[in-house]
Amino acid sequence: MKRIFIAALSILLILPVSCSDGTGTETTSGVSSATYDMYIDVCSGCHGTSRQGATGPALIPQRLEAMEFDSLVDIVTNGRKATAMPGFKNSLTEQQINALVDYMLSPVEESKLEWTIQDIENSIEILKSVDDLPSHPTWGGEVEDLMVVTERDIGNLMFINGSTHTVVSHLEAGYAIHAPTFTPKSVSDRWLWAIARNGWLTKIDMYSLEIVGKVRVGLDSRGTAISTDGKYIIAGNFLPNNAVIIDAETLQPLKVIETYGVNPDGVEVESRVAAVLSTPIGPYFEVTLKEAGQVWIVDYSKADFPIIKKILNVGNILHDGFLTPNGRYFQIASQEDGIMAIIDLETLEIVKKIPAGIQPHPGPGANFESLGRILAATPALGEGMVTIWDTATWDVVKTIETRGPGLFIRSHPDSRYVWVDVAFGDYWNDIVVFDRDTLEIVTTLQPGERSVHPEFTPDAKYVYVACWDDNKITVYDAATFEVVTELPATTPTGIFSAGIRQEEPGA
């Protein structure tokens, strides 16, 4: 089943799956485990795992009881125009949609899923000894040329040689695989870390393209980051609400950090971890608390991984963030407030909050030089707009209108063009390209059905685009915008250049 969702490819959990036709087990509220799993799959990224709301409103009886059942079914089926709410008529059956609405109108369960540090340790699987791995790439290319594609619905990573545009391998990496993390090239060019949304963290050797080991860090997980010395991995979880630090060599869990705090409205909440980053400044991990609206600074140079600062009141419903090229400033989206909050990682203070449209969503973000300035940019989930700001003054210098909300934006130091997708709305086949100096749109491309996540090759000669609903990758000449080739892929949702990501600050 093709699962459509929003808010940056947000949230997927694993629980026992069955149809909502009476088969399968029931939760304590009487809702089938299949329906609960379906809710987690397609709804909870915006509406919260407990249905209490996040970027989308709460889906609980107290809020929905005034609405008719058929009206709710219509919204889930067809979506709501002028909002980020998509319709699911092409991906869910009528029976499944009815079951989802029944669940929304059911009492909220009080039970909480747990996954302890002992559970993490017990889940470790070491599949390959480092001594048995090759000393160089064996698949006929260089690691820096690998383009890694997440084939979402089948849980695969697809490896493409970006210098020849040939598919090298497909590797099963976990349920609804999320964005991979690359060990910094200064440490080693061989390690890739892939987090699945069911909490399984997989370590992959890019010389042999084999899985070395895996560990389950949570029940519903998102981002990962690796320390700049390559020793530690941090993973952010939605369930349970925590961040987990593990040893990159042994996969042993070293610390679990429970994430809760007082949100900007003064309410104490448990909080999902929206994003994690790593920086040599400190050296620190940055842990972003989604509902609490805080950024915690963890010192990974110390054995007990102390939280040395909790930066409060960053914003309501935090999401993706990215660093400036020098690694000093953390640019983090507050989706409910419609801002990008800027945190100075040397002073550990908020320096500016920049208006950035309805529900800004930078994904990996874009930093680029423009007429002597270093600019940064983000699209937005709630409107067709790209916001561009100066990283010296933190002033907005331009907004660019597109034909719909976007998820991802990318740039390259050796290209004059910045590429951004239009992931939602009537024009979700669009990829918009604008000039980094004039900040004007130069072309709008249609690579395929639901085009997302443009990514440059390391030499900036080509741009790869995932065509989610067309099951293909379209490769463009980055200078002429001509199609070079198309490669089959199963529900591709993300593309990651090893050569670029190994050098990019934030790991």
C-alpha positions, 0 to 999 in steps of 0.5 A: 500500500502506498502511504502518503503523509506530510510534514517531512516524511514524518512518523512511521511506527511498527506494530502488528499490522492487519486489516481494520475489518475485524481481524487482528488484535485489539488495543485496550480501547477496543481499536484494532492494532491494524487501525492504530498502526495505520494511524501512526503510519499516515496521521501521527506525523502531523497530529501526534502519536497520542492524537493530541495534535502537533502541526495538525490539530488534535484528533480526539472526541472532545474536538471532533464530536461536533463534526459528522462522521461523513464529514470526517470521512470526506476530509480524510478521503479528499483532503482539505484545499489550501491546507497541508492536509492531503487526501488518502483516496488513492492509498487507503480503502473506504473501509480503512478510512472509516476505521481511522475516523472511528479511531479518531472518535474513540477515547485516548489511551493512557498507556505508554509504550516503553523501550528501555536501555536493556531492551536496546542492548538485547536487540544488538545484532552484529552481522559482520566482523570488521576484520572480514570487510574489504579494505577498499570499495569492491563494487567498481567505484568510489564511495564519494560518488554513491547516491543513496536513495530511500525506497520507502515503501519496501524499506530499501536503500538503493545505491547508484554510482553518480558518476555513471548513473548506474544502479549498484545495489539494493539493500534491505534497511528497515521499515519506512527507512528515513534519512541516512547519516554518514560518518565524517570523511575525516574519520572514515569514508566507509560507514553509513547509518540508516534509521528506520521509523520502527527504531532499527538503526543499521550500520552499513559498510559502503565498501562492500555494501553489506550490513555490519550490525543493527540495534533497535534504539526505540519504537518510533525513531527519526533523525540520527547524527554522529559525533565528529570523531566518529565514536558516538551515534545519537538517535532521536525518538518519537516513542518513547520520548527520548534520545539515545546515544550508542557506541558507533563500534560496538552498538552498545547503548551508552545513555538514554536522555528522556525528553520533557520540559515546559513548552513556550506556553508554560505547559509541562509536556513530554516531547518527541525529538524532532531533530539531532545534529552534531557539531565540533563546536563544544563538541556538542550534540544538539537535541531538538524537542518538538513539543517542548520547544527547546534545544538541548546541548549535549557535550559528547566529549565527556563520558557521562554526556551531560546536558550543558544547556537547555535553550528554552522558548525556541518555538512551538512545534520544532522540526528540521534544522541545519547548520551554517557552513561554518557550523556556528549557527543552528537554523531550526524551524518552528512550524507552529510559529512560522519562523526559523530560530537562529541559535549561536552554538558558541554563546548558546543563545538565540540570536534571531527569529526569522519569519519563514512562511506557514510551517517552514520545512528546510529538510537538509536546508540550503546555504549558498553564496550570493554576491558576497553574502552567505544566504540560507533558505527554506520552503514551507509546508503550508504555502508555496513560498521559499524564504531566503535570509542573510546569515550575517544580518539574519534579515530576510532578503527575498521570498520566492513564490512557487505553485505549492508547499515544498519539503526539500531545498538543495544548493551546491557551492559549484552551482549557480542554481538552487533547487526546491520541490513542490511536494503538495498541492495540484502542482506537486510534479514541479521542481523549481530552480532559481538563480543564487545571485538574482534570486529569480526563478529560471525554470520550473521542471516536471521530472515525474509524478510527485517529485521530491528531494533534489540532490546534487552529485559531488561535482555539481554536474548533475541533480537527481530527483526522486519521483515518488509516485512514478517509481523512478529517479530522474537525473538532470544536467545541473547546468542545462536542465536537460534530462540525462537519464531515468532510473527505476526505483520503488517509491523513492522519497529521499536522495543523499550524496555520500560525497556531499553528506560526508563533508557537510556540517551537522552529520 
